[in-house]
Amino acid sequence: MLFNSFEFLLFFPIVTIIYFLLPNKVRWLHLLVASCVFYMAFIPIYILILFITIIIDYIAGIMIENSAGASRKAYLVMSIIANVGVLAVFKYYNFLAFNIDHALHLANSGAYVPLLRIILPIGLSFHTFQAMSYTIEVYRGNQKAERHMGIYALYVMFYPQLVAGPIERPQNLLHQFHEYHAFDYDDAVSGLRQMMWGMIKKVVIADRLAMVVDTVYNDPRHNSGIGLAIATILFAFQIFADFSGYSDIAIGAARVMGFKLMTNFNNPYHSKSISEFWRRWHISLSTWFNDYLFTPLTISFRNLGIYAVMLAAIITFLTSGLWHGAAWKYIVWGGLHGLAIAYETFTKKTRKKIFKKMPPAVGNIIGTVFTFGYVCFSYVFFRAHNLNDAFYIISKICLIPSEAVHVFAIKKIAFLNLPALYILGICFLLIGLMELALYAAAKTQLAVTFAKKPLYLRWALYYAGPIIIYYFGVFEKHEFIYFQF
């Protein structure tokens, strides 16, 4: 079920109202059933995959807690293999088979590996990682094994963040399902307000930017370098508005019922380095990789000194790229970020000396511009249909200086007609308004300030939100970008 659908517009208030009407002892069951209905709105049969992994991890958590020594680790390994195994079959088998087939073809071998005709379950990577964090934290002794199977199933399947996060840790979320949540007016208002802001990001901003981005990226060879560069910049804001919009709706929907989910985005395009970018972008995933892969790797490679961090960063981001999708373009995208982190680690002292000689404002501007430029460069691989398209787009963008000379010489450029300029103007206006709102929220306690405003003003803005969504939104049921992961 999509958040930006009429079905969810009915689903959310019905589920929430019933939740508060029910006695606390059966609320978990109501939310679990609602989460099953929510997930089965996509491909019903795939809920069986969730049930199987939930049973395995539930048993594994108890066995890990009750065991010691090698057997304890064995249960953890069993759980991880089960989870990664499901990912491997549904997400990576065809990718691996295709590449093996290609290698066999180059070797003139008559052998081949059959492909599977399966569809990737929605949000498989997200709830798999959330399940893995549970057994790992139980193994580390940071979380008690959950004895209530229904509560554990709800931890994995909680509908607001089931298909695209935030990827929660058991320490933050599990205990909340045992607690009683009375209706809280302030939580309800702030939750609904965040949901509305997330919906504006998605249907008014992201889906409108998508109309331009999709047109250009679906036919890159018939677009100029300038057009491709503009589309890439627009995609950067499209994917942010799309994914952070989903997170806002998820966090807001949970808050209305009294649940606190972790923050997933913190103005990532205001970052002054790639490492800072990853502290602000998809925070639940970046901290997951930091805690369960990057940090253990740096400990394993500690004898390599500074190179331990560099090597761990490259491995972690290559893995992150593969997590995002079973395609070489995602691996290259992840590798670019890994190399950037490695470069920042290796040149940290030198860069610090250089920036020390500059006024802080100048250094901040340079860092922000270069970081955003590099992120956009990496997005070419993320958004392009394949590596060939990505390299072609980059080559065209690199030819912009000569293209610009040619443009000024003939005093025209194909996409700069009045309709196109109008559309681009709307796109950049929306981006500017979004960034202004985010900047204001970061610099001031916007929610507190807003709460102090007169009641009539607050309700006027509350009414304005749905009106903006209705009149300016794109209602073509565009899936959220990260659903495919």
Backbone torsions as a table, in degrees:
resi	resn	phi	psi	omega
1	MET	NA	125.7	-179.1
2	LEU	-82.3	140.9	175.0
3	PHE	-60.8	-34.8	-177.9
4	ASN	-92.8	49.7	-179.4
5	SER	-133.3	158.3	178.0
6	PHE	-65.3	-33.4	-179.7
7	GLU	-60.7	-42.0	-179.7
8	PHE	-70.1	-31.0	177.7
9	LEU	-60.5	-29.0	175.6
10	LEU	-89.9	-40.8	-175.3
11	PHE	-60.1	-49.7	-173.5
12	PHE	-60.3	-54.1	-178.9
13	PRO	-64.9	-35.9	179.4
14	ILE	-63.7	-48.6	180.0
15	VAL	-62.3	-41.4	-177.5
16	THR	-68.3	-44.2	179.9
17	ILE	-63.3	-45.0	179.2
18	ILE	-63.5	-38.0	179.2
19	TYR	-55.9	-46.4	-178.1
20	PHE	-76.0	-21.4	178.7
21	LEU	-80.6	-24.8	-176.3
22	LEU	-79.7	152.3	172.3
23	PRO	-67.1	153.4	-172.6
24	ASN	-59.2	-33.7	-173.4
25	LYS	-67.5	-18.3	179.8
26	VAL	-115.5	4.9	-179.3
27	ARG	-63.3	-37.3	-180.0
28	TRP	-59.6	-39.3	-179.2
29	LEU	-67.1	-41.6	178.2
30	HIS	-60.0	-46.5	-179.4
31	LEU	-67.2	-35.2	179.0
32	LEU	-66.7	-45.0	177.9
33	VAL	-63.2	-43.5	178.8
34	ALA	-61.4	-39.9	179.2
35	SER	-65.8	-38.0	176.6
36	CYS	-63.6	-43.3	178.4
37	VAL	-62.4	-43.7	179.9
38	PHE	-59.0	-46.7	-176.6
39	TYR	-72.3	-37.8	-177.1
40	MET	-71.6	-10.1	175.5
41	ALA	-66.8	-16.5	178.4
42	PHE	-88.2	-83.5	175.8
43	ILE	-129.4	100.9	-170.3
44	PRO	-52.9	-41.9	-173.6
45	ILE	-62.7	-25.9	-175.8
46	TYR	-71.9	-8.5	176.8
47	ILE	-67.2	-22.2	177.4
48	LEU	-63.5	-33.7	177.3
49	ILE	-62.5	-43.9	177.5
50	LEU	-61.1	-44.5	-179.0
51	PHE	-60.2	-43.2	-178.2
52	ILE	-63.2	-47.9	-179.3
53	THR	-67.8	-33.7	177.6
54	ILE	-62.8	-45.1	179.6
55	ILE	-62.0	-45.3	-179.2
56	ILE	-61.1	-48.0	-176.4
57	ASP	-71.8	-32.6	177.2
58	TYR	-63.0	-47.3	178.9
59	ILE	-66.2	-42.6	-178.9
60	ALA	-60.5	-41.0	-179.8
61	GLY	-60.6	-43.4	179.6
62	ILE	-67.2	-43.9	-179.9
63	MET	-64.9	-37.6	177.9
64	ILE	-62.7	-44.8	-178.7
65	GLU	-66.4	-33.7	-176.8
66	ASN	-87.9	-3.6	-175.2
67	SER	-111.3	174.1	177.5
68	ALA	-146.0	159.2	175.2
69	GLY	67.8	-141.6	-173.9
70	ALA	-64.9	-34.7	-178.9
71	SER	-65.7	-34.6	178.3
72	ARG	-60.6	-46.5	179.5
73	LYS	-67.4	-34.3	-179.3
74	ALA	-62.8	-39.8	178.4
75	TYR	-66.8	-37.4	177.1
76	LEU	-63.9	-45.7	179.7
77	VAL	-61.2	-40.8	178.3
78	MET	-59.3	-44.0	179.8
79	SER	-64.3	-44.4	-179.2
80	ILE	-65.1	-41.9	179.1
81	ILE	-62.1	-40.9	179.6
82	ALA	-62.5	-44.4	-179.0
83	ASN	-69.9	-48.3	179.8
84	VAL	-66.8	-32.8	178.6
85	GLY	-61.7	-41.8	177.4
86	VAL	-63.1	-44.2	176.9
87	LEU	-60.2	-43.6	-176.8
88	ALA	-60.9	-42.3	-177.9
89	VAL	-69.3	-51.5	-172.4
90	PHE	-80.6	-31.7	-172.4
91	LYS	-105.2	-32.7	-169.5
92	TYR	-117.6	-12.9	-176.7
93	TYR	-60.0	-51.5	-177.3
94	ASN	-64.3	-34.6	176.8
95	PHE	-63.7	-45.8	178.9
96	LEU	-66.8	-43.0	-179.5
97	ALA	-63.2	-41.5	179.9
98	PHE	-62.0	-43.5	-179.1
99	ASN	-70.1	-34.9	175.4
100	ILE	-66.3	-42.9	177.0
101	ASP	-58.8	-41.2	179.6
102	HIS	-63.4	-41.9	178.7
103	ALA	-65.9	-40.2	178.1
104	LEU	-65.3	-36.5	178.1
105	HIS	-65.2	-42.0	179.0
106	LEU	-65.8	-28.8	179.3
107	ALA	-87.7	7.8	-179.2
108	ASN	55.7	36.4	177.6
109	SER	-93.3	144.7	179.6
110	GLY	-83.5	-4.7	-177.8
111	ALA	-77.0	157.7	176.5
112	TYR	-153.8	159.9	177.9
113	VAL	-109.9	123.6	-177.5
114	PRO	-67.7	145.1	175.8
115	LEU	-92.0	154.0	178.4
116	LEU	-98.6	135.8	177.3
117	ARG	-92.7	78.7	-178.6
118	ILE	-132.2	155.5	177.2
119	ILE	-106.2	137.0	179.7
120	LEU	-65.5	123.6	177.1
121	PRO	-59.7	140.5	-179.2
122	ILE	-59.3	130.0	173.7
123	GLY	66.2	21.2	-175.4
124	LEU	-58.2	-42.9	-177.8
125	SER	-64.7	-33.6	-177.4
126	PHE	-69.3	-54.7	-176.3
127	HIS	-74.1	-20.3	173.5
128	THR	-67.0	-45.4	179.7
129	PHE	-66.8	-35.7	178.4
130	GLN	-66.6	-39.4	177.6
131	ALA	-66.0	-40.6	179.7
132	MET	-64.9	-37.0	179.7
133	SER	-62.6	-31.4	179.6
134	TYR	-64.5	-53.5	-177.3
135	THR	-67.1	-33.7	178.2
136	ILE	-66.3	-43.3	-179.5
137	GLU	-68.7	-34.2	174.3
138	VAL	-64.7	-42.5	179.0
139	TYR	-62.2	-39.9	-179.2
140	ARG	-76.7	-9.4	179.7
141	GLY	84.2	12.4	-179.6
142	ASN	-90.3	-9.3	-177.7
143	GLN	-145.6	132.9	174.5
144	LYS	-73.0	143.6	177.3
145	ALA	-63.5	135.2	179.5
146	GLU	-79.3	121.6	-177.6
147	ARG	-89.3	-19.2	179.9
148	HIS	-89.4	107.3	-174.5
149	MET	-63.5	-36.5	178.9
150	GLY	-63.5	-40.7	178.8
151	ILE	-65.8	-41.4	178.8
152	TYR	-63.9	-42.1	178.2
153	ALA	-60.3	-37.7	179.2
154	LEU	-68.1	-35.4	176.4
155	TYR	-57.2	-41.4	-180.0
156	VAL	-77.5	-34.6	-168.4
157	MET	-107.1	4.0	-177.3
158	PHE	-48.8	115.3	-164.0
159	TYR	-60.4	-34.8	-178.4
160	PRO	-58.5	-39.5	-176.1
161	GLN	-115.6	21.4	-175.1
162	LEU	-66.9	-44.0	-169.7
163	VAL	-102.4	-13.7	179.0
164	ALA	-151.1	27.5	173.2
165	GLY	79.0	-171.7	4.6
166	PRO	-59.4	147.7	177.7
167	ILE	-79.1	103.3	-173.1
168	GLU	-85.2	155.9	172.7
169	ARG	-95.5	149.1	-178.8
170	PRO	-61.0	-32.6	-179.0
171	GLN	-61.8	-30.4	-177.6
172	ASN	-87.4	-37.5	-168.0
173	LEU	-104.2	-40.2	-172.0
174	LEU	-56.2	-47.7	-176.2
175	HIS	-64.1	-25.0	-178.9
176	GLN	-67.0	-26.1	179.5
177	PHE	-75.8	-16.1	176.8
178	HIS	-89.9	-16.4	-173.6
179	GLU	-88.5	155.1	176.6
180	TYR	-88.9	129.3	179.2
181	HIS	-115.1	105.4	174.5
182	ALA	-76.9	153.6	178.6
183	PHE	-62.8	129.5	179.8
184	ASP	-122.2	118.8	-175.4
185	TYR	-60.0	-44.0	-177.8
186	ASP	-64.8	-41.9	177.1
187	ASP	-63.2	-41.3	-179.3
188	ALA	-63.8	-45.0	-178.8
189	VAL	-66.1	-47.7	-178.5
190	SER	-67.0	-34.9	177.5
191	GLY	-65.7	-46.1	178.4
192	LEU	-65.2	-36.5	178.6
193	ARG	-64.7	-41.3	178.8
194	GLN	-69.2	-36.5	175.8
195	MET	-62.4	-41.6	179.7
196	MET	-64.6	-42.3	177.7
197	TRP	-63.5	-40.3	177.3
198	GLY	-64.7	-38.6	179.0
199	MET	-68.0	-38.0	176.2
200	ILE	-62.3	-44.0	177.7
201	LYS	-57.0	-42.8	-174.9
202	LYS	-74.4	-61.5	-168.3
203	VAL	-85.6	-26.6	-179.9
204	VAL	-90.2	-41.1	-175.1
205	ILE	-98.1	-62.6	-173.4
206	ALA	-59.8	-49.5	-176.1
207	ASP	-70.6	-25.2	175.5
208	ARG	-76.2	-40.0	175.5
209	LEU	-63.3	-34.3	-179.4
210	ALA	-60.6	-30.9	-179.2
211	MET	-61.9	-37.3	177.8
212	VAL	-79.3	-48.3	-176.2
213	VAL	-59.6	-46.9	-178.7
214	ASP	-62.8	-40.6	-179.7
215	THR	-60.7	-43.4	-178.0
216	VAL	-74.9	-48.3	-174.8
217	TYR	-73.5	-21.1	176.8
218	ASN	-76.5	-14.4	179.2
219	ASP	-145.5	63.0	-173.6
220	PRO	-63.2	-28.5	-175.4
221	ARG	-76.2	-6.9	176.4
222	HIS	-113.6	25.2	177.2
223	ASN	-130.0	149.7	-179.5
224	SER	-76.0	166.3	177.0
225	GLY	-61.7	-39.0	178.6
226	ILE	-64.2	-42.9	178.2
227	GLY	-62.6	-40.3	179.1
228	LEU	-67.4	-38.3	178.7
229	ALA	-65.3	-44.0	179.0
230	ILE	-63.1	-42.6	179.1
231	ALA	-62.5	-36.0	179.3
232	THR	-67.2	-41.9	176.9
233	ILE	-64.2	-42.6	178.4
234	LEU	-63.0	-36.8	179.1
235	PHE	-64.1	-36.2	178.6
236	ALA	-56.9	-43.1	179.8
237	PHE	-79.6	-28.7	176.4
238	GLN	-62.9	-49.8	-176.0
239	ILE	-68.4	-33.3	176.5
240	PHE	-66.9	-49.3	-179.1
241	ALA	-63.4	-37.2	-179.5
242	ASP	-66.8	-52.1	-173.4
243	PHE	-77.3	-43.1	177.9
244	SER	-68.7	-29.5	175.0
245	GLY	-62.8	-43.4	176.4
246	TYR	-59.9	-46.6	-178.5
247	SER	-60.9	-40.8	178.5
248	ASP	-61.3	-43.8	179.9
249	ILE	-65.3	-42.6	179.8
250	ALA	-63.1	-48.9	-178.6
251	ILE	-64.8	-41.1	179.9
252	GLY	-65.8	-44.4	179.8
253	ALA	-61.4	-40.8	178.4
254	ALA	-66.8	-39.8	-177.4
255	ARG	-65.2	-35.2	178.6
256	VAL	-56.8	-35.5	179.5
257	MET	-89.9	1.9	175.7
258	GLY	98.4	4.8	-179.1
259	PHE	-94.6	141.1	-179.7
260	LYS	-108.8	112.9	174.8
261	LEU	-100.6	156.8	-176.3
262	MET	-73.5	152.7	174.9
263	THR	-68.2	136.9	-175.3
264	ASN	-111.1	-18.0	-179.9
265	PHE	-141.0	144.8	179.3
266	ASN	-143.9	73.4	178.2
267	ASN	47.1	59.7	-173.3
268	PRO	-61.5	-30.3	-177.6
269	TYR	-80.2	3.1	172.3
270	HIS	-93.9	5.2	-175.7
271	SER	-71.8	148.1	180.0
272	LYS	-104.8	4.2	176.1
273	SER	-159.3	163.5	179.4
274	ILE	-67.5	-37.1	178.2
275	SER	-63.9	-38.4	176.1
276	GLU	-68.0	-37.4	177.8
277	PHE	-55.4	-43.6	-178.1
278	TRP	-77.9	-9.9	170.1
279	ARG	-84.7	-12.1	-177.0
280	ARG	-113.4	-20.4	-175.0
281	TRP	-103.3	131.9	177.6
282	HIS	42.0	59.2	-171.9
283	ILE	-58.6	-37.3	-178.4
284	SER	-65.0	-34.0	178.2
285	LEU	-79.3	-44.7	-177.8
286	SER	-63.1	-38.4	177.0
287	THR	-71.1	-32.0	176.1
288	TRP	-60.6	-50.1	179.6
289	PHE	-65.5	-35.3	179.6
290	ASN	-64.4	-44.4	-175.2
291	ASP	-76.7	-35.8	-170.9
292	TYR	-106.6	-9.2	179.0
293	LEU	-132.3	-56.6	-174.6
294	PHE	-61.6	-52.6	-177.9
295	THR	-62.9	-46.5	175.7
296	PRO	-59.6	-35.8	178.9
297	LEU	-67.2	-42.5	179.4
298	THR	-63.0	-34.2	176.8
299	ILE	-68.6	-41.9	179.5
300	SER	-65.2	-34.2	-177.3
301	PHE	-97.9	15.6	-170.5
302	ARG	-57.2	-25.1	179.8
303	ASN	-69.5	-12.8	-178.8
304	LEU	-88.3	-0.6	178.8
305	GLY	67.2	-132.5	-178.0
306	ILE	-63.5	-26.3	-179.6
307	TYR	-70.6	-18.3	176.4
308	ALA	-63.2	-44.5	179.3
309	VAL	-65.9	-42.6	-178.7
310	MET	-63.3	-46.8	-179.6
311	LEU	-66.6	-41.8	179.3
312	ALA	-63.4	-38.5	179.4
313	ALA	-64.4	-44.2	-179.2
314	ILE	-64.2	-45.2	179.3
315	ILE	-63.3	-43.5	-178.4
316	THR	-62.3	-44.5	-177.1
317	PHE	-77.1	-28.0	171.3
318	LEU	-64.0	-41.4	176.7
319	THR	-64.6	-40.6	177.9
320	SER	-62.3	-40.1	176.9
321	GLY	-61.2	-43.6	179.0
322	LEU	-66.9	-34.0	176.2
323	TRP	-60.5	-38.8	-177.2
324	HIS	-69.3	-29.4	179.9
325	GLY	-177.5	149.9	179.9
326	ALA	-86.8	72.7	179.5
327	ALA	-158.6	149.3	-178.0
328	TRP	-62.8	-29.3	-178.6
329	LYS	-63.0	-35.8	178.6
330	TYR	-72.3	-34.5	177.9
331	ILE	-66.3	-42.1	177.2
332	VAL	-63.4	-43.3	177.9
333	TRP	-57.8	-47.3	178.6
334	GLY	-64.2	-40.7	179.4
335	GLY	-61.0	-38.4	178.6
336	LEU	-61.4	-40.3	179.0
337	HIS	-72.4	-35.3	176.3
338	GLY	-63.9	-42.6	177.9
339	LEU	-64.8	-36.7	179.1
340	ALA	-64.9	-42.7	178.4
341	ILE	-65.2	-41.2	178.6
342	ALA	-62.3	-42.7	178.4
343	TYR	-62.8	-44.3	179.7
344	GLU	-62.5	-38.2	178.7
345	THR	-65.2	-43.5	-176.0
346	PHE	-71.3	-31.7	-174.7
347	THR	-107.1	14.5	-173.4
348	LYS	-56.2	-48.7	-177.6
349	LYS	-66.6	-42.0	-179.4
350	THR	-64.0	-45.4	-179.4
351	ARG	-65.4	-34.1	179.5
352	LYS	-64.6	-40.0	178.6
353	LYS	-65.9	-40.6	-179.2
354	ILE	-65.6	-47.6	-177.3
355	PHE	-71.6	-19.9	178.5
356	LYS	-67.7	-27.2	-179.0
357	LYS	-81.2	-9.6	-178.5
358	MET	-100.0	155.1	168.5
359	PRO	-60.8	139.9	-176.9
360	PRO	-51.9	-40.3	-178.2
361	ALA	-62.7	-40.7	179.9
362	VAL	-65.6	-44.8	178.8
363	GLY	-61.2	-40.4	179.4
364	ASN	-64.7	-42.6	-180.0
365	ILE	-64.5	-45.4	179.2
366	ILE	-60.8	-46.2	-179.6
367	GLY	-62.3	-42.3	-179.0
368	THR	-66.8	-43.9	-178.7
369	VAL	-65.0	-45.8	-179.3
370	PHE	-66.4	-38.4	179.4
371	THR	-64.9	-47.7	179.7
372	PHE	-63.2	-39.5	178.1
373	GLY	-62.1	-42.2	-179.8
374	TYR	-68.7	-39.5	178.1
375	VAL	-61.8	-42.6	178.4
376	CYS	-64.7	-40.4	177.3
377	PHE	-58.4	-44.3	-179.9
378	SER	-68.6	-30.0	179.7
379	TYR	-64.2	-23.7	177.7
380	VAL	-57.5	-43.1	179.0
381	PHE	-70.3	-36.9	-178.9
382	PHE	-65.2	-41.1	-172.9
383	ARG	-91.2	-31.4	-177.1
384	ALA	-59.9	153.5	-178.5
385	HIS	-68.3	-29.1	-179.7
386	ASN	-160.9	176.5	-178.0
387	LEU	-64.4	-38.0	179.7
388	ASN	-59.7	-45.7	177.5
389	ASP	-62.9	-39.9	-178.2
390	ALA	-62.3	-47.6	-180.0
391	PHE	-66.1	-34.9	177.5
392	TYR	-65.3	-45.3	-179.7
393	ILE	-61.2	-43.6	179.4
394	ILE	-63.5	-41.8	179.2
395	SER	-62.5	-38.6	178.8
396	LYS	-68.8	-39.8	178.6
397	ILE	-64.8	-37.8	179.0
398	CYS	-65.6	-21.6	-179.5
399	LEU	-91.4	8.7	-178.5
400	ILE	-56.9	-42.6	179.8
401	PRO	-55.6	-47.2	179.3
402	SER	-69.7	-34.3	177.9
403	GLU	-65.6	-39.6	179.8
404	ALA	-63.7	-40.8	177.5
405	VAL	-59.9	-44.0	179.6
406	HIS	-64.2	-39.5	-180.0
407	VAL	-62.3	-47.0	-179.1
408	PHE	-67.6	-28.8	179.5
409	ALA	-67.8	-39.2	-178.3
410	ILE	-98.7	-2.9	174.8
411	LYS	57.5	34.4	174.0
412	LYS	-160.4	158.5	174.3
413	ILE	-147.9	138.0	-167.7
414	ALA	-54.6	-45.9	-170.8
415	PHE	-85.6	-4.8	-179.0
416	LEU	-91.6	48.5	170.8
417	ASN	-90.7	170.1	-174.0
418	LEU	-60.0	-46.1	178.1
419	PRO	-59.7	-41.8	-179.4
420	ALA	-66.1	-41.4	178.4
421	LEU	-62.5	-38.1	178.7
422	TYR	-63.2	-45.9	-179.5
423	ILE	-63.9	-45.1	179.4
424	LEU	-64.1	-38.5	177.9
425	GLY	-60.6	-43.3	177.5
426	ILE	-62.1	-44.1	-179.0
427	CYS	-59.9	-48.6	-177.6
428	PHE	-72.7	-27.5	173.9
429	LEU	-64.9	-44.8	178.5
430	LEU	-62.1	-42.7	178.4
431	ILE	-62.3	-44.8	-179.7
432	GLY	-61.4	-43.3	179.2
433	LEU	-65.2	-40.9	178.6
434	MET	-63.1	-47.0	-178.9
435	GLU	-65.8	-36.1	177.5
436	LEU	-63.8	-42.7	178.5
437	ALA	-64.3	-42.0	179.5
438	LEU	-66.3	-39.3	179.0
439	TYR	-64.7	-44.0	179.6
440	ALA	-62.9	-40.3	179.5
441	ALA	-65.7	-34.6	-178.8
442	ALA	-74.6	-33.6	-176.0
443	LYS	-87.4	-23.6	-179.2
444	THR	-130.4	161.3	173.8
445	GLN	-81.3	78.0	-170.6
446	LEU	-60.2	-41.1	-178.6
447	ALA	-64.1	-40.7	179.7
448	VAL	-67.2	-44.5	179.1
449	THR	-61.9	-42.5	-179.0
450	PHE	-63.7	-38.7	-178.5
451	ALA	-64.9	-22.8	-178.7
452	LYS	-86.0	-9.3	-179.8
453	LYS	-71.2	157.4	179.1
454	PRO	-57.6	150.2	-176.6
455	LEU	-57.6	-41.6	-177.7
456	TYR	-64.0	-34.6	179.7
457	LEU	-70.4	-42.5	179.4
458	ARG	-62.2	-45.1	-178.2
459	TRP	-71.1	-28.5	175.2
460	ALA	-63.1	-41.1	178.6
461	LEU	-71.3	-34.7	177.3
462	TYR	-63.3	-39.7	177.4
463	TYR	-70.1	-33.1	-178.1
464	ALA	-65.1	-34.3	-178.6
465	GLY	-57.4	-58.0	178.2
466	PRO	-59.3	-34.6	179.1
467	ILE	-65.4	-43.2	177.5
468	ILE	-61.1	-45.1	179.8
469	ILE	-61.7	-44.2	-176.0
470	TYR	-66.7	-44.9	-172.9
471	TYR	-87.2	-26.9	-175.6
472	PHE	-114.3	-4.5	-179.5
473	GLY	-77.0	158.4	175.3
474	VAL	-104.6	114.0	-173.9
475	PHE	-111.2	71.3	177.2
476	GLU	-117.9	18.1	179.3
477	LYS	54.0	47.5	174.0
478	HIS	-67.7	125.8	175.2
479	GLU	-66.3	153.0	173.6
480	PHE	-67.9	139.9	-174.3
481	ILE	-53.5	-42.2	-173.1
482	TYR	-80.4	0.3	173.5
483	PHE	-60.5	-31.5	-175.5
484	GLN	-73.1	-7.9	-177.7
485	PHE	-102.4	NA	NA
